[in-house]
């Protein structure tokens, strides 16, 4: 089976573009020291959603940017930087 460079490039671009929002969907609980932002974030099509690296609430209200998604101590952690006060908040997937 011969694969040319164009086919491999298309497959690679498709692969890296498919895995963006699947890590975010679900319920996230604030597990950091500072709880000024929100106690619980629900990511679905109704409440909060992600476009590129920005978290939106309702229609077009940007509330934070994603700094990092990691897997630490057996659970997923989401680090968000608030647009209002530029602090970073940590959330754990529930």
N, C-alpha and C positions, 0 to 999 in steps of 0.2 A: 504494500500500500504506500503510494507516494503522496506526500503532503508538501505543497509548496509554501513559500513564505507568506503569501497573502492569506491562505487558509489558516495557517497557524496564528497570524496576527489577528484575524477576525475572531477566532476562537478565544484567544487570550483577552481581547477587549470585551467580549461578551462575558467571560468568566469573571473579570474584575468588576464589571458594572452590575452584576446581579446580587452581590452580597452586602449591599450597603445598609438598608433599613431593617433587615431581618434581625439584627442584633439589638435593635432599639425597642421593637414592639413589646408591649406588656406593661406591667406595673413595676415602678421603681420607688423605693423608700429611701428617704434621706438618712444616711448612716454616718454623717460627718459630725464634727463638733458644733458647727454653726448651722442653725436651722432657720435663718432669716428668709430663705428662698421659698421653699415649699416642703411640706412633710412627705407628700406622695405625688408622684407624676404618673399619669396614665397615658401611654403612647398608643393611640389608635387613630382612626380617621375622624372621630368625633371631638375629642378633647385636645390632645397635643399631637403634633406631627413634626417630622424632620424634613427639611429641604436643604440639600447639600450638607453643610455642617451647622445649620442654624435651627434651633428649636422654636416652633411657633405654637401659640395658644390661640384657639378660635380660628378666625379666618387668616389674617395677616399681621398678627401682633407678635413680633419677634421678642422672645424673653431671654434667650441664652444661646451660647455657642458651645458646641461639643469640643472639649479639650482632649479627652482620651476615653477609650473604652478598654478595660483590662479585665483579666481573670486573676484575682488575688485571693488567696486563702480559701479556695473552693467555691467562690461566687463571683459573678460578674459585677464590675463596678463601672459607673459612668461618672465622669468628671465634667461638670458644666460650669461655664463662666458666665455670670449674670451680666446682662447688658446694662442694667441700672447702676450697680455699684462695682462692677468688675471684680468681684470676689469669685473664687472657685469653690463649688459645692460638690460633695461626693454622694452618690446614690447607689444603692445595692438593689439588684434585681430580685424580685419576690415572686 
